[in-house]
Amino acid sequence: MKRLILTLITFILVTGLCFSQVTIKTVEAFGYKNCIELKNPKVKVILDPNVGGRILSYELGGKNVLYENRELDGKIWEKGMPKFEVSGGRFDIGPEKTAPARESFHNMWNAEITGKNSARLISQIDTVVGVQLIRDFILSDNSSHLRCIQHIKNVSKKVQNYAHWSRTFAKGGGICLVPLNPNSRLPKGYAIYPYNSTYIDYNPPKEDNLRVREGILEMIGTPSQPKFVMDSNAGWLAYNSKDDLLFIKKFKAADNKTYGDVLSNQVSIWYYKEEKCEIEPIGPLETILPEKTVSYTEDWWLMEHKYPENKKINLTEIKTIINTLY
């Protein structure tokens, strides 16, 4: 009998057939009904189907790293209404300058619990762009690891060309880290889109709140212009918030793919004053045949990390952390 029990325990440990530490349920949050909460001993995630299929909260130790505008709690966008800037972790499709307007993606989505630690948000079919979006979220049993997969389904009768475009708002005022491409086409490894302008500054002047160390662009405060693009091919971004959280995204980025934005960039950052910072991995431009689907994955982590008062992060430590994450 003892041998049988030991054998069963070993089998459970080896195969992972143990009880999930993730709890998942439907909740009301931020004034919205029918949200889905995924929670493990490390983090809590809240998914909202009411406005655009977004992540409203990615929380560690009671602190949400995502931007919150509590004045918008419960607010619904409906056709014909003026658009409003939503909170939280958004996703979209691009290319930014050429994809048609896609208003239906701001509407109500369907939400499903799909497993012991996973959920899905499903958009309406947008007849203008001819696609439907499906987003899968999978939370690790015992870490902060959240896998976010966006599927772009071509529901039209013609070939479509779109790309994943992440538009995640983090709380503002932190330090944003972007590894620069050592073989960048851009003189400084990044370009700026001046506000309300039709030109791109591909060789911007130096400024106090931008610094490059160890091949990493550090955005340490409000820059002269909010929007930056980078042909960053390292496949990660990091953000140290002022409330001592380190937010990390990992994703695939390659030099041998076609990227659809104007500068064929894999990353965009929109650092807006002390209010919010938009952290944007961009996927390659995909050719999507009728009734076919393409997918893109972002892996997120959240951990405690002291915000440095001198605004000088230990970059060697950050690189070591990045390299340990799968």
MOTAQUI-V70572 format. One line per field, one symbol per residue. burial: + if it has 9 or more other ideal C-beta (glycine too) atoms within 8 Angstrom, else -. A space follows every 50 residues. Layout:
burial = ???
This chain:
burial = ----------++---------+-+----++-+-+++++++--+-++++++ ++++++++++--+-++++---+----+--------+++++++++++--+- -++++++-+-+-+---++++++++-+-++++++++++++++--+++++++ ++++-----+-+++++++++++-++++++++--+-+--++++++-----+ +--+----++-+---++++---+-+++++++++--++++++--+++++++ +-+-----+++-++++++++++---+++++++++++-+----+--+++++ +++---++--+-+-+--++-++--+-
